[in-house]
């Protein structure tokens, strides 16, 4: 079970401000190497995050528009950007 981090108020950063209940965070993982995407996806899913993937820049832009992630994990040498 992954450790959950809390801010100074003791609230989880993953808690919804409107409901007070935890919600799944959306993360977009972008890398042109499938093994790297798979490893990152595995870690994020074990932390109960919803993950989408893209293999290049144009696919990442398209996926980000459809998926609307809270954060993206990007390869800095990504082709197509």
Buried (B, 14 or more C-beta within 10 A) or exposed (E): EEEEEEEEEEEEEBBEEEEEEEBEBBBBBBBBEEEEBEEBBEEBEEBBBBBBBBBBBEBBBEBBEEBEBEEBBBBEEBEEE
